[in-house]
Amino acid sequence: MTGESTETDGGINPHVPPSGDGCAECTQNGGWWLHLRRCAACGHVGCCDNSPSQHASAHAASTGHPVIQSFEPGEDWFWNYTTEEYDYGPRLADPQHHPLSQPTPGPAGRVPANWMSQLHP
């Protein structure tokens, strides 16, 4: 479940954990994703803009939460949808990325054979 936003630093709440291991909407509707992004304000995990459904940017647009952080292993960058620039932020609550056992793209068993042809540029 996504935590309540008590934004502390430019729309970032470092205390709220991620909403789950995968894109919240894709998990519910049987979809799949290329990469995952985490809302820095409320912890919502959504799929990236290259993914078929682009749930992370849709979440930012619908909530007004402009800052995301990559939810991929080995990545700690932030992105600001308002300024369209990489951003900086504090360490967010653990976990810092999806489980290492989860494939990219994911989740396992839902990625179609022609997945590359379904990506957004």
Secondary structure by P-SEA (a helix, b strand, c coil): cccccccccccccccccccccccaaaaaccccccbbbbccccbbbbbccccccaaaaaaaaacccccccccccccbbbbbccccccccccccccccccccccccccccccccccccccccc
